[in-house]
């Protein structure tokens, strides 16, 4: 996901100086954006990955800790919501 930020900058002819990229708020925005995308992907791909025995998914990780499928999905939803609020705060 991280390389997509550079691709978007290139596609829109955005040339941000290094000191902008290195700012804490920009780093937070980038990290939270990646987290949100990865968590959404885990929600979308969980069923397929479960059938294939792929353990690299937050829902699978929550299930491994004893949560039901619904509890795990709810937790991932809460993780996304929490990061979305933090992203909005960092954007401001």
HTML snippet that shows the backbone in 3Dmol.js (N, CA, C, O; Angstrom):
<script src="https://3Dmol.org/build/3Dmol-min.js"></script>
<div id="view" style="width:600px;height:400px;position:relative"></div>
<script>
const pdb = `
ATOM      1  N   UNK A   1       0.825  -1.195   0.000  1.00  0.00           N
ATOM      2  CA  UNK A   1       0.000   0.000   0.000  1.00  0.00           C
ATOM      3  C   UNK A   1       0.866   1.255   0.000  1.00  0.00           C
ATOM      4  O   UNK A   1       0.555   2.232  -0.682  1.00  0.00           O
ATOM      5  N   UNK A   2       1.944   1.226   0.760  1.00  0.00           N
ATOM      6  CA  UNK A   2       2.768   2.429   0.909  1.00  0.00           C
ATOM      7  C   UNK A   2       3.251   3.023  -0.413  1.00  0.00           C
ATOM      8  O   UNK A   2       3.242   4.246  -0.553  1.00  0.00           O
ATOM      9  N   UNK A   3       3.675   2.212  -1.392  1.00  0.00           N
ATOM     10  CA  UNK A   3       4.109   2.801  -2.665  1.00  0.00           C
ATOM     11  C   UNK A   3       3.006   3.569  -3.406  1.00  0.00           C
ATOM     12  O   UNK A   3       3.301   4.386  -4.278  1.00  0.00           O
ATOM     13  N   UNK A   4       1.762   3.315  -3.070  1.00  0.00           N
ATOM     14  CA  UNK A   4       0.672   4.033  -3.742  1.00  0.00           C
ATOM     15  C   UNK A   4       0.710   5.528  -3.461  1.00  0.00           C
ATOM     16  O   UNK A   4       0.271   6.319  -4.295  1.00  0.00           O
ATOM     17  N   UNK A   5       1.223   5.930  -2.311  1.00  0.00           N
ATOM     18  CA  UNK A   5       1.325   7.358  -2.009  1.00  0.00           C
ATOM     19  C   UNK A   5       2.231   8.045  -3.029  1.00  0.00           C
ATOM     20  O   UNK A   5       1.902   9.124  -3.522  1.00  0.00           O
ATOM     21  N   UNK A   6       3.358   7.432  -3.345  1.00  0.00           N
ATOM     22  CA  UNK A   6       4.263   7.998  -4.347  1.00  0.00           C
ATOM     23  C   UNK A   6       3.605   8.013  -5.722  1.00  0.00           C
ATOM     24  O   UNK A   6       3.780   8.961  -6.487  1.00  0.00           O
ATOM     25  N   UNK A   7       2.854   6.971  -6.033  1.00  0.00           N
ATOM     26  CA  UNK A   7       2.167   6.908  -7.323  1.00  0.00           C
ATOM     27  C   UNK A   7       1.118   8.013  -7.450  1.00  0.00           C
ATOM     28  O   UNK A   7       1.001   8.637  -8.504  1.00  0.00           O
ATOM     29  N   UNK A   8       0.364   8.255  -6.393  1.00  0.00           N
ATOM     30  CA  UNK A   8      -0.640   9.326  -6.414  1.00  0.00           C
ATOM     31  C   UNK A   8       0.040  10.678  -6.572  1.00  0.00           C
ATOM     32  O   UNK A   8      -0.422  11.519  -7.344  1.00  0.00           O
ATOM     33  N   UNK A   9       1.126  10.892  -5.850  1.00  0.00           N
ATOM     34  CA  UNK A   9       1.870  12.149  -5.994  1.00  0.00           C
ATOM     35  C   UNK A   9       2.346  12.326  -7.433  1.00  0.00           C
ATOM     36  O   UNK A   9       2.223  13.412  -8.000  1.00  0.00           O
ATOM     37  N   UNK A  10       2.878  11.280  -8.013  1.00  0.00           N
ATOM     38  CA  UNK A  10       3.349  11.343  -9.394  1.00  0.00           C
ATOM     39  C   UNK A  10       2.197  11.622 -10.357  1.00  0.00           C
ATOM     40  O   UNK A  10       2.315  12.474 -11.237  1.00  0.00           O
ATOM     41  N   UNK A  11       1.100  10.915 -10.194  1.00  0.00           N
ATOM     42  CA  UNK A  11      -0.042  11.061 -11.105  1.00  0.00           C
ATOM     43  C   UNK A  11      -0.633  12.462 -11.056  1.00  0.00           C
ATOM     44  O   UNK A  11      -1.158  12.955 -12.054  1.00  0.00           O
ATOM     45  N   UNK A  12      -0.546  13.099  -9.900  1.00  0.00           N
ATOM     46  CA  UNK A  12      -1.108  14.444  -9.754  1.00  0.00           C
ATOM     47  C   UNK A  12      -0.042  15.536  -9.819  1.00  0.00           C
ATOM     48  O   UNK A  12      -0.300  16.699  -9.510  1.00  0.00           O
ATOM     49  N   UNK A  13       1.162  15.133 -10.228  1.00  0.00           N
ATOM     50  CA  UNK A  13       2.285  16.061 -10.368  1.00  0.00           C
ATOM     51  C   UNK A  13       2.521  16.856  -9.087  1.00  0.00           C
ATOM     52  O   UNK A  13       2.688  18.075  -9.115  1.00  0.00           O
ATOM     53  N   UNK A  14       2.529  16.139  -7.967  1.00  0.00           N
ATOM     54  CA  UNK A  14       2.785  16.734  -6.659  1.00  0.00           C
ATOM     55  C   UNK A  14       4.231  16.446  -6.296  1.00  0.00           C
ATOM     56  O   UNK A  14       4.676  15.299  -6.346  1.00  0.00           O
ATOM     57  N   UNK A  15       4.953  17.475  -5.935  1.00  0.00           N
ATOM     58  CA  UNK A  15       6.349  17.308  -5.544  1.00  0.00           C
ATOM     59  C   UNK A  15       6.544  17.902  -4.151  1.00  0.00           C
ATOM     60  O   UNK A  15       6.856  19.084  -3.999  1.00  0.00           O
ATOM     61  N   UNK A  16       6.356  17.064  -3.148  1.00  0.00           N
ATOM     62  CA  UNK A  16       6.499  17.525  -1.773  1.00  0.00           C
ATOM     63  C   UNK A  16       7.954  17.408  -1.338  1.00  0.00           C
ATOM     64  O   UNK A  16       8.598  16.392  -1.599  1.00  0.00           O
ATOM     65  N   UNK A  17       8.469  18.425  -0.687  1.00  0.00           N
ATOM     66  CA  UNK A  17       9.849  18.349  -0.193  1.00  0.00           C
ATOM     67  C   UNK A  17       9.965  17.324   0.948  1.00  0.00           C
ATOM     68  O   UNK A  17       8.983  16.989   1.609  1.00  0.00           O
ATOM     69  N   UNK A  18      11.188  16.844   1.152  1.00  0.00           N
ATOM     70  CA  UNK A  18      11.434  15.836   2.188  1.00  0.00           C
ATOM     71  C   UNK A  18      10.976  16.303   3.561  1.00  0.00           C
ATOM     72  O   UNK A  18      10.468  15.503   4.348  1.00  0.00           O
ATOM     73  N   UNK A  19      11.147  17.582   3.857  1.00  0.00           N
ATOM     74  CA  UNK A  19      10.763  18.058   5.192  1.00  0.00           C
ATOM     75  C   UNK A  19       9.259  17.938   5.425  1.00  0.00           C
ATOM     76  O   UNK A  19       8.823  17.838   6.572  1.00  0.00           O
ATOM     77  N   UNK A  20       8.462  17.948   4.364  1.00  0.00           N
ATOM     78  CA  UNK A  20       7.023  17.725   4.507  1.00  0.00           C
ATOM     79  C   UNK A  20       6.763  16.240   4.768  1.00  0.00           C
ATOM     80  O   UNK A  20       5.982  15.889   5.653  1.00  0.00           O
ATOM     81  N   UNK A  21       7.414  15.380   4.004  1.00  0.00           N
ATOM     82  CA  UNK A  21       7.251  13.931   4.190  1.00  0.00           C
ATOM     83  C   UNK A  21       7.672  13.488   5.586  1.00  0.00           C
ATOM     84  O   UNK A  21       7.127  12.523   6.121  1.00  0.00           O
ATOM     85  N   UNK A  22       8.634  14.185   6.176  1.00  0.00           N
ATOM     86  CA  UNK A  22       9.188  13.792   7.468  1.00  0.00           C
ATOM     87  C   UNK A  22       8.415  14.353   8.666  1.00  0.00           C
ATOM     88  O   UNK A  22       8.732  14.028   9.810  1.00  0.00           O
ATOM     89  N   UNK A  23       7.418  15.180   8.416  1.00  0.00           N
ATOM     90  CA  UNK A  23       6.622  15.738   9.519  1.00  0.00           C
ATOM     91  C   UNK A  23       5.834  14.627  10.210  1.00  0.00           C
ATOM     92  O   UNK A  23       5.363  13.690   9.565  1.00  0.00           O
ATOM     93  N   UNK A  24       5.700  14.746  11.522  1.00  0.00           N
ATOM     94  CA  UNK A  24       4.992  13.726  12.301  1.00  0.00           C
ATOM     95  C   UNK A  24       3.543  13.563  11.847  1.00  0.00           C
ATOM     96  O   UNK A  24       3.051  12.439  11.754  1.00  0.00           O
ATOM     97  N   UNK A  25       2.855  14.669  11.564  1.00  0.00           N
ATOM     98  CA  UNK A  25       1.450  14.551  11.166  1.00  0.00           C
ATOM     99  C   UNK A  25       1.312  13.868   9.807  1.00  0.00           C
ATOM    100  O   UNK A  25       0.360  13.118   9.588  1.00  0.00           O
ATOM    101  N   UNK A  26       2.236  14.113   8.907  1.00  0.00           N
ATOM    102  CA  UNK A  26       2.193  13.461   7.595  1.00  0.00           C
ATOM    103  C   UNK A  26       2.505  11.975   7.744  1.00  0.00           C
ATOM    104  O   UNK A  26       1.880  11.136   7.095  1.00  0.00           O
ATOM    105  N   UNK A  27       3.472  11.654   8.598  1.00  0.00           N
ATOM    106  CA  UNK A  27       3.777  10.243   8.868  1.00  0.00           C
ATOM    107  C   UNK A  27       2.574   9.535   9.467  1.00  0.00           C
ATOM    108  O   UNK A  27       2.265   8.401   9.102  1.00  0.00           O
ATOM    109  N   UNK A  28       1.888  10.217  10.402  1.00  0.00           N
ATOM    110  CA  UNK A  28       0.688   9.634  11.010  1.00  0.00           C
ATOM    111  C   UNK A  28      -0.393   9.378   9.962  1.00  0.00           C
ATOM    112  O   UNK A  28      -1.018   8.318   9.950  1.00  0.00           O
ATOM    113  N   UNK A  29      -0.606  10.352   9.089  1.00  0.00           N
ATOM    114  CA  UNK A  29      -1.613  10.207   8.028  1.00  0.00           C
ATOM    115  C   UNK A  29      -1.270   9.012   7.139  1.00  0.00           C
ATOM    116  O   UNK A  29      -2.139   8.210   6.798  1.00  0.00           O
ATOM    117  N   UNK A  30      -0.009   8.906   6.774  1.00  0.00           N
ATOM    118  CA  UNK A  30       0.425   7.800   5.917  1.00  0.00           C
ATOM    119  C   UNK A  30       0.226   6.454   6.623  1.00  0.00           C
ATOM    120  O   UNK A  30      -0.321   5.520   6.037  1.00  0.00           O
ATOM    121  N   UNK A  31       0.666   6.355   7.868  1.00  0.00           N
ATOM    122  CA  UNK A  31       0.551   5.104   8.626  1.00  0.00           C
ATOM    123  C   UNK A  31      -0.906   4.712   8.834  1.00  0.00           C
ATOM    124  O   UNK A  31      -1.276   3.557   8.626  1.00  0.00           O
ATOM    125  N   UNK A  32      -1.726   5.664   9.240  1.00  0.00           N
ATOM    126  CA  UNK A  32      -3.142   5.377   9.474  1.00  0.00           C
ATOM    127  C   UNK A  32      -3.846   4.995   8.177  1.00  0.00           C
ATOM    128  O   UNK A  32      -4.691   4.100   8.171  1.00  0.00           O
ATOM    129  N   UNK A  33      -3.504   5.667   7.081  1.00  0.00           N
ATOM    130  CA  UNK A  33      -4.087   5.314   5.783  1.00  0.00           C
ATOM    131  C   UNK A  33      -3.762   3.887   5.388  1.00  0.00           C
ATOM    132  O   UNK A  33      -4.630   3.151   4.918  1.00  0.00           O
ATOM    133  N   UNK A  34      -2.514   3.499   5.581  1.00  0.00           N
ATOM    134  CA  UNK A  34      -2.109   2.125   5.271  1.00  0.00           C
ATOM    135  C   UNK A  34      -2.864   1.144   6.168  1.00  0.00           C
ATOM    136  O   UNK A  34      -3.384   0.138   5.686  1.00  0.00           O
ATOM    137  N   UNK A  35      -2.926   1.431   7.463  1.00  0.00           N
ATOM    138  CA  UNK A  35      -3.639   0.546   8.390  1.00  0.00           C
ATOM    139  C   UNK A  35      -5.095   0.358   7.982  1.00  0.00           C
ATOM    140  O   UNK A  35      -5.600  -0.764   7.970  1.00  0.00           O
ATOM    141  N   UNK A  36      -5.765   1.447   7.649  1.00  0.00           N
ATOM    142  CA  UNK A  36      -7.180   1.377   7.277  1.00  0.00           C
ATOM    143  C   UNK A  36      -7.375   0.536   6.023  1.00  0.00           C
ATOM    144  O   UNK A  36      -8.304  -0.270   5.955  1.00  0.00           O
ATOM    145  N   UNK A  37      -6.525   0.713   5.051  1.00  0.00           N
ATOM    146  CA  UNK A  37      -6.628  -0.065   3.813  1.00  0.00           C
ATOM    147  C   UNK A  37      -6.386  -1.550   4.092  1.00  0.00           C
ATOM    148  O   UNK A  37      -7.118  -2.404   3.591  1.00  0.00           O
ATOM    149  N   UNK A  38      -5.374  -1.854   4.880  1.00  0.00           N
ATOM    150  CA  UNK A  38      -5.054  -3.256   5.184  1.00  0.00           C
ATOM    151  C   UNK A  38      -6.194  -3.908   5.969  1.00  0.00           C
ATOM    152  O   UNK A  38      -6.559  -5.052   5.700  1.00  0.00           O
ATOM    153  N   UNK A  39      -6.756  -3.183   6.937  1.00  0.00           N
ATOM    154  CA  UNK A  39      -7.865  -3.743   7.711  1.00  0.00           C
ATOM    155  C   UNK A  39      -9.100  -3.978   6.841  1.00  0.00           C
ATOM    156  O   UNK A  39      -9.784  -4.991   6.986  1.00  0.00           O
ATOM    157  N   UNK A  40      -9.382  -3.034   5.931  1.00  0.00           N
ATOM    158  CA  UNK A  40     -10.498  -3.256   4.999  1.00  0.00           C
ATOM    159  C   UNK A  40     -10.231  -4.493   4.136  1.00  0.00           C
ATOM    160  O   UNK A  40     -11.132  -5.296   3.895  1.00  0.00           O
ATOM    161  N   UNK A  41      -8.999  -4.638   3.680  1.00  0.00           N
ATOM    162  CA  UNK A  41      -8.652  -5.807   2.878  1.00  0.00           C
ATOM    163  C   UNK A  41      -8.873  -7.092   3.679  1.00  0.00           C
ATOM    164  O   UNK A  41      -9.368  -8.082   3.141  1.00  0.00           O
ATOM    165  N   UNK A  42      -8.505  -7.076   4.965  1.00  0.00           N
ATOM    166  CA  UNK A  42      -8.711  -8.261   5.801  1.00  0.00           C
ATOM    167  C   UNK A  42     -10.194  -8.603   5.909  1.00  0.00           C
ATOM    168  O   UNK A  42     -10.561  -9.778   5.893  1.00  0.00           O
ATOM    169  N   UNK A  43     -11.046  -7.591   6.018  1.00  0.00           N
ATOM    170  CA  UNK A  43     -12.490  -7.848   6.058  1.00  0.00           C
ATOM    171  C   UNK A  43     -12.977  -8.484   4.762  1.00  0.00           C
ATOM    172  O   UNK A  43     -13.740  -9.451   4.770  1.00  0.00           O
ATOM    173  N   UNK A  44     -12.523  -7.923   3.660  1.00  0.00           N
ATOM    174  CA  UNK A  44     -12.991  -8.382   2.347  1.00  0.00           C
ATOM    175  C   UNK A  44     -12.468  -9.782   2.021  1.00  0.00           C
ATOM    176  O   UNK A  44     -13.192 -10.596   1.450  1.00  0.00           O
ATOM    177  N   UNK A  45     -11.234 -10.059   2.376  1.00  0.00           N
ATOM    178  CA  UNK A  45     -10.599 -11.302   1.940  1.00  0.00           C
ATOM    179  C   UNK A  45     -10.686 -12.428   2.964  1.00  0.00           C
ATOM    180  O   UNK A  45     -10.233 -13.539   2.686  1.00  0.00           O
ATOM    181  N   UNK A  46     -11.250 -12.174   4.129  1.00  0.00           N
ATOM    182  CA  UNK A  46     -11.202 -13.172   5.203  1.00  0.00           C
ATOM    183  C   UNK A  46     -11.777 -14.526   4.790  1.00  0.00           C
ATOM    184  O   UNK A  46     -11.129 -15.553   4.991  1.00  0.00           O
ATOM    185  N   UNK A  47     -12.952 -14.546   4.229  1.00  0.00           N
ATOM    186  CA  UNK A  47     -13.584 -15.829   3.894  1.00  0.00           C
ATOM    187  C   UNK A  47     -12.701 -16.649   2.952  1.00  0.00           C
ATOM    188  O   UNK A  47     -12.482 -17.838   3.178  1.00  0.00           O
ATOM    189  N   UNK A  48     -12.205 -16.018   1.913  1.00  0.00           N
ATOM    190  CA  UNK A  48     -11.337 -16.720   0.954  1.00  0.00           C
ATOM    191  C   UNK A  48     -10.060 -17.209   1.640  1.00  0.00           C
ATOM    192  O   UNK A  48      -9.635 -18.349   1.450  1.00  0.00           O
ATOM    193  N   UNK A  49      -9.458 -16.324   2.441  1.00  0.00           N
ATOM    194  CA  UNK A  49      -8.219 -16.703   3.112  1.00  0.00           C
ATOM    195  C   UNK A  49      -8.454 -17.802   4.150  1.00  0.00           C
ATOM    196  O   UNK A  49      -7.591 -18.657   4.348  1.00  0.00           O
ATOM    197  N   UNK A  50      -9.610 -17.786   4.812  1.00  0.00           N
ATOM    198  CA  UNK A  50      -9.925 -18.835   5.771  1.00  0.00           C
ATOM    199  C   UNK A  50     -10.021 -20.187   5.063  1.00  0.00           C
ATOM    200  O   UNK A  50      -9.515 -21.193   5.562  1.00  0.00           O
ATOM    201  N   UNK A  51     -10.670 -20.203   3.906  1.00  0.00           N
ATOM    202  CA  UNK A  51     -10.783 -21.445   3.135  1.00  0.00           C
ATOM    203  C   UNK A  51      -9.425 -21.960   2.687  1.00  0.00           C
ATOM    204  O   UNK A  51      -9.214 -23.168   2.577  1.00  0.00           O
ATOM    205  N   UNK A  52      -8.504 -21.033   2.431  1.00  0.00           N
ATOM    206  CA  UNK A  52      -7.162 -21.403   1.974  1.00  0.00           C
ATOM    207  C   UNK A  52      -6.191 -21.644   3.128  1.00  0.00           C
ATOM    208  O   UNK A  52      -5.045 -22.032   2.903  1.00  0.00           O
ATOM    209  N   UNK A  53      -6.644 -21.416   4.363  1.00  0.00           N
ATOM    210  CA  UNK A  53      -5.784 -21.621   5.523  1.00  0.00           C
ATOM    211  C   UNK A  53      -4.738 -20.548   5.724  1.00  0.00           C
ATOM    212  O   UNK A  53      -3.707 -20.792   6.351  1.00  0.00           O
ATOM    213  N   UNK A  54      -4.992 -19.354   5.194  1.00  0.00           N
ATOM    214  CA  UNK A  54      -4.046 -18.240   5.324  1.00  0.00           C
ATOM    215  C   UNK A  54      -4.249 -17.585   6.694  1.00  0.00           C
ATOM    216  O   UNK A  54      -5.338 -17.088   6.981  1.00  0.00           O
ATOM    217  N   UNK A  55      -3.219 -17.577   7.539  1.00  0.00           N
ATOM    218  CA  UNK A  55      -3.380 -17.032   8.885  1.00  0.00           C
ATOM    219  C   UNK A  55      -3.068 -15.535   9.003  1.00  0.00           C
ATOM    220  O   UNK A  55      -3.231 -14.958  10.079  1.00  0.00           O
ATOM    221  N   UNK A  56      -2.627 -14.906   7.923  1.00  0.00           N
ATOM    222  CA  UNK A  56      -2.166 -13.517   7.963  1.00  0.00           C
ATOM    223  C   UNK A  56      -3.326 -12.558   7.732  1.00  0.00           C
ATOM    224  O   UNK A  56      -3.426 -11.925   6.681  1.00  0.00           O
ATOM    225  N   UNK A  57      -4.191 -12.463   8.721  1.00  0.00           N
ATOM    226  CA  UNK A  57      -5.391 -11.652   8.609  1.00  0.00           C
ATOM    227  C   UNK A  57      -5.796 -11.291  10.034  1.00  0.00           C
ATOM    228  O   UNK A  57      -5.737 -12.143  10.921  1.00  0.00           O
ATOM    229  N   UNK A  58      -6.205 -10.045  10.271  1.00  0.00           N
ATOM    230  CA  UNK A  58      -6.563  -9.636  11.626  1.00  0.00           C
ATOM    231  C   UNK A  58      -7.746 -10.426  12.167  1.00  0.00           C
ATOM    232  O   UNK A  58      -7.798 -10.726  13.360  1.00  0.00           O
ATOM    233  N   UNK A  59      -8.690 -10.762  11.307  1.00  0.00           N
ATOM    234  CA  UNK A  59      -9.828 -11.553  11.772  1.00  0.00           C
ATOM    235  C   UNK A  59      -9.334 -12.922  12.229  1.00  0.00           C
ATOM    236  O   UNK A  59      -9.759 -13.421  13.271  1.00  0.00           O
ATOM    237  N   UNK A  60      -8.445 -13.522  11.459  1.00  0.00           N
ATOM    238  CA  UNK A  60      -7.865 -14.812  11.845  1.00  0.00           C
ATOM    239  C   UNK A  60      -7.100 -14.676  13.164  1.00  0.00           C
ATOM    240  O   UNK A  60      -7.165 -15.567  14.011  1.00  0.00           O
ATOM    241  N   UNK A  61      -6.389 -13.585  13.342  1.00  0.00           N
ATOM    242  CA  UNK A  61      -5.636 -13.368  14.584  1.00  0.00           C
ATOM    243  C   UNK A  61      -6.584 -13.250  15.779  1.00  0.00           C
ATOM    244  O   UNK A  61      -6.338 -13.831  16.836  1.00  0.00           O
ATOM    245  N   UNK A  62      -7.657 -12.501  15.602  1.00  0.00           N
ATOM    246  CA  UNK A  62      -8.648 -12.400  16.673  1.00  0.00           C
ATOM    247  C   UNK A  62      -9.307 -13.757  16.950  1.00  0.00           C
ATOM    248  O   UNK A  62      -9.569 -14.105  18.102  1.00  0.00           O
ATOM    249  N   UNK A  63      -9.567 -14.508  15.895  1.00  0.00           N
ATOM    250  CA  UNK A  63     -10.163 -15.844  16.069  1.00  0.00           C
ATOM    251  C   UNK A  63      -9.205 -16.755  16.842  1.00  0.00           C
ATOM    252  O   UNK A  63      -9.631 -17.544  17.685  1.00  0.00           O
ATOM    253  N   UNK A  64      -7.920 -16.638  16.548  1.00  0.00           N
ATOM    254  CA  UNK A  64      -6.914 -17.433  17.248  1.00  0.00           C
ATOM    255  C   UNK A  64      -6.901 -17.121  18.741  1.00  0.00           C
ATOM    256  O   UNK A  64      -6.544 -17.970  19.558  1.00  0.00           O
ATOM    257  N   UNK A  65      -7.296 -15.887  19.091  1.00  0.00           N
ATOM    258  CA  UNK A  65      -7.309 -15.511  20.507  1.00  0.00           C
ATOM    259  C   UNK A  65      -8.628 -15.884  21.186  1.00  0.00           C
ATOM    260  O   UNK A  65      -8.868 -15.510  22.334  1.00  0.00           O
ATOM    261  N   UNK A  66      -9.494 -16.635  20.459  1.00  0.00           N
ATOM    262  CA  UNK A  66     -10.714 -17.149  21.066  1.00  0.00           C
ATOM    263  C   UNK A  66     -11.988 -16.405  20.717  1.00  0.00           C
ATOM    264  O   UNK A  66     -13.052 -16.738  21.239  1.00  0.00           O
ATOM    265  N   UNK A  67     -11.909 -15.414  19.854  1.00  0.00           N
ATOM    266  CA  UNK A  67     -13.104 -14.665  19.466  1.00  0.00           C
ATOM    267  C   UNK A  67     -13.907 -15.443  18.428  1.00  0.00           C
ATOM    268  O   UNK A  67     -13.352 -16.217  17.648  1.00  0.00           O
ATOM    269  N   UNK A  68     -15.222 -15.226  18.431  1.00  0.00           N
ATOM    270  CA  UNK A  68     -16.055 -15.796  17.371  1.00  0.00           C
ATOM    271  C   UNK A  68     -15.806 -14.994  16.099  1.00  0.00           C
ATOM    272  O   UNK A  68     -15.182 -13.934  16.136  1.00  0.00           O
ATOM    273  N   UNK A  69     -16.292 -15.501  14.990  1.00  0.00           N
ATOM    274  CA  UNK A  69     -16.127 -14.779  13.722  1.00  0.00           C
ATOM    275  C   UNK A  69     -16.766 -13.392  13.816  1.00  0.00           C
ATOM    276  O   UNK A  69     -16.172 -12.408  13.376  1.00  0.00           O
ATOM    277  N   UNK A  70     -17.960 -13.308  14.381  1.00  0.00           N
ATOM    278  CA  UNK A  70     -18.642 -12.016  14.479  1.00  0.00           C
ATOM    279  C   UNK A  70     -17.899 -11.062  15.411  1.00  0.00           C
ATOM    280  O   UNK A  70     -17.770  -9.874  15.113  1.00  0.00           O
ATOM    281  N   UNK A  71     -17.417 -11.574  16.527  1.00  0.00           N
ATOM    282  CA  UNK A  71     -16.642 -10.735  17.442  1.00  0.00           C
ATOM    283  C   UNK A  71     -15.380 -10.213  16.759  1.00  0.00           C
ATOM    284  O   UNK A  71     -15.011  -9.050  16.922  1.00  0.00           O
ATOM    285  N   UNK A  72     -14.727 -11.076  16.001  1.00  0.00           N
ATOM    286  CA  UNK A  72     -13.509 -10.684  15.293  1.00  0.00           C
ATOM    287  C   UNK A  72     -13.804  -9.608  14.251  1.00  0.00           C
ATOM    288  O   UNK A  72     -13.059  -8.635  14.133  1.00  0.00           O
ATOM    289  N   UNK A  73     -14.886  -9.780  13.497  1.00  0.00           N
ATOM    290  CA  UNK A  73     -15.272  -8.780  12.497  1.00  0.00           C
ATOM    291  C   UNK A  73     -15.611  -7.459  13.188  1.00  0.00           C
ATOM    292  O   UNK A  73     -15.225  -6.391  12.714  1.00  0.00           O
ATOM    293  N   UNK A  74     -16.329  -7.534  14.301  1.00  0.00           N
ATOM    294  CA  UNK A  74     -16.666  -6.325  15.054  1.00  0.00           C
ATOM    295  C   UNK A  74     -15.417  -5.616  15.559  1.00  0.00           C
ATOM    296  O   UNK A  74     -15.345  -4.388  15.531  1.00  0.00           O
ATOM    297  N   UNK A  75     -14.439  -6.381  16.019  1.00  0.00           N
ATOM    298  CA  UNK A  75     -13.195  -5.786  16.498  1.00  0.00           C
ATOM    299  C   UNK A  75     -12.435  -5.100  15.369  1.00  0.00           C
ATOM    300  O   UNK A  75     -11.896  -4.009  15.556  1.00  0.00           O
ATOM    301  N   UNK A  76     -12.389  -5.726  14.209  1.00  0.00           N
ATOM    302  CA  UNK A  76     -11.729  -5.093  13.066  1.00  0.00           C
ATOM    303  C   UNK A  76     -12.481  -3.814  12.680  1.00  0.00           C
ATOM    304  O   UNK A  76     -11.862  -2.805  12.341  1.00  0.00           O
ATOM    305  N   UNK A  77     -13.804  -3.860  12.731  1.00  0.00           N
ATOM    306  CA  UNK A  77     -14.587  -2.653  12.472  1.00  0.00           C
ATOM    307  C   UNK A  77     -14.251  -1.551  13.462  1.00  0.00           C
ATOM    308  O   UNK A  77     -14.140  -0.387  13.080  1.00  0.00           O
ATOM    309  N   UNK A  78     -14.088  -1.906  14.729  1.00  0.00           N
ATOM    310  CA  UNK A  78     -13.696  -0.927  15.757  1.00  0.00           C
ATOM    311  C   UNK A  78     -12.288  -0.400  15.510  1.00  0.00           C
ATOM    312  O   UNK A  78     -12.013   0.782  15.718  1.00  0.00           O
ATOM    313  N   UNK A  79     -11.393  -1.291  15.061  1.00  0.00           N
ATOM    314  CA  UNK A  79     -10.026  -0.868  14.732  1.00  0.00           C
ATOM    315  C   UNK A  79     -10.044   0.159  13.600  1.00  0.00           C
ATOM    316  O   UNK A  79      -9.321   1.155  13.643  1.00  0.00           O
ATOM    317  N   UNK A  80     -10.868  -0.090  12.598  1.00  0.00           N
ATOM    318  CA  UNK A  80     -10.975   0.844  11.470  1.00  0.00           C
ATOM    319  C   UNK A  80     -11.559   2.169  11.945  1.00  0.00           C
ATOM    320  O   UNK A  80     -11.061   3.234  11.579  1.00  0.00           O
ATOM    321  N   UNK A  81     -12.605   2.109  12.752  1.00  0.00           N
ATOM    322  CA  UNK A  81     -13.242   3.334  13.243  1.00  0.00           C
ATOM    323  C   UNK A  81     -12.258   4.169  14.076  1.00  0.00           C
ATOM    324  O   UNK A  81     -12.182   5.387  13.916  1.00  0.00           O
ATOM    325  N   UNK A  82     -11.512   3.509  14.960  1.00  0.00           N
ATOM    326  CA  UNK A  82     -10.538   4.204  15.801  1.00  0.00           C
ATOM    327  C   UNK A  82      -9.475   4.881  14.939  1.00  0.00           C
ATOM    328  O   UNK A  82      -9.126   6.039  15.169  1.00  0.00           O
ATOM    329  N   UNK A  83      -8.968   4.160  13.956  1.00  0.00           N
ATOM    330  CA  UNK A  83      -7.939   4.736  13.087  1.00  0.00           C
ATOM    331  C   UNK A  83      -8.512   5.857  12.219  1.00  0.00           C
ATOM    332  O   UNK A  83      -7.813   6.824  11.915  1.00  0.00           O
ATOM    333  N   UNK A  84      -9.761   5.734  11.825  1.00  0.00           N
ATOM    334  CA  UNK A  84     -10.396   6.796  11.032  1.00  0.00           C
ATOM    335  C   UNK A  84     -10.509   8.077  11.837  1.00  0.00           C
ATOM    336  O   UNK A  84     -10.300   9.165  11.301  1.00  0.00           O
ATOM    337  N   UNK A  85     -10.836   7.965  13.114  1.00  0.00           N
ATOM    338  CA  UNK A  85     -10.900   9.144  13.985  1.00  0.00           C
ATOM    339  C   UNK A  85      -9.519   9.762  14.160  1.00  0.00           C
ATOM    340  O   UNK A  85      -9.371  10.984  14.127  1.00  0.00           O
ATOM    341  N   UNK A  86      -8.517   8.923  14.347  1.00  0.00           N
ATOM    342  CA  UNK A  86      -7.152   9.425  14.460  1.00  0.00           C
ATOM    343  C   UNK A  86      -6.690  10.074  13.160  1.00  0.00           C
ATOM    344  O   UNK A  86      -5.981  11.080  13.183  1.00  0.00           O
ATOM    345  N   UNK A  87      -7.086   9.506  12.038  1.00  0.00           N
ATOM    346  CA  UNK A  87      -6.742  10.076  10.727  1.00  0.00           C
ATOM    347  C   UNK A  87      -7.366  11.460  10.570  1.00  0.00           C
ATOM    348  O   UNK A  87      -6.711  12.387  10.094  1.00  0.00           O
ATOM    349  N   UNK A  88      -8.601  11.600  10.958  1.00  0.00           N
ATOM    350  CA  UNK A  88      -9.269  12.903  10.871  1.00  0.00           C
ATOM    351  C   UNK A  88      -8.566  13.925  11.773  1.00  0.00           C
ATOM    352  O   UNK A  88      -8.387  15.082  11.393  1.00  0.00           O
ATOM    353  N   UNK A  89      -8.173  13.483  12.965  1.00  0.00           N
ATOM    354  CA  UNK A  89      -7.448  14.379  13.880  1.00  0.00           C
ATOM    355  C   UNK A  89      -6.111  14.799  13.275  1.00  0.00           C
ATOM    356  O   UNK A  89      -5.746  15.973  13.337  1.00  0.00           O
ATOM    357  N   UNK A  90      -5.383  13.855  12.694  1.00  0.00           N
ATOM    358  CA  UNK A  90      -4.093  14.170  12.073  1.00  0.00           C
ATOM    359  C   UNK A  90      -4.289  15.087  10.869  1.00  0.00           C
ATOM    360  O   UNK A  90      -3.466  15.968  10.622  1.00  0.00           O
ATOM    361  N   UNK A  91      -5.362  14.888  10.127  1.00  0.00           N
ATOM    362  CA  UNK A  91      -5.627  15.741   8.959  1.00  0.00           C
ATOM    363  C   UNK A  91      -5.850  17.182   9.375  1.00  0.00           C
ATOM    364  O   UNK A  91      -5.403  18.107   8.696  1.00  0.00           O
ATOM    365  N   UNK A  92      -6.542  17.375  10.489  1.00  0.00           N
ATOM    366  CA  UNK A  92      -6.795  18.745  10.970  1.00  0.00           C
ATOM    367  C   UNK A  92      -5.517  19.410  11.403  1.00  0.00           C
ATOM    368  O   UNK A  92      -5.536  20.563  11.835  1.00  0.00           O
TER     369      UNK A  92
END
`;
const viewer = $3Dmol.createViewer("view");
viewer.addModel(pdb, "pdb");
viewer.setStyle({}, {cartoon: {color: "spectrum"}});
viewer.zoomTo();
viewer.render();
</script>
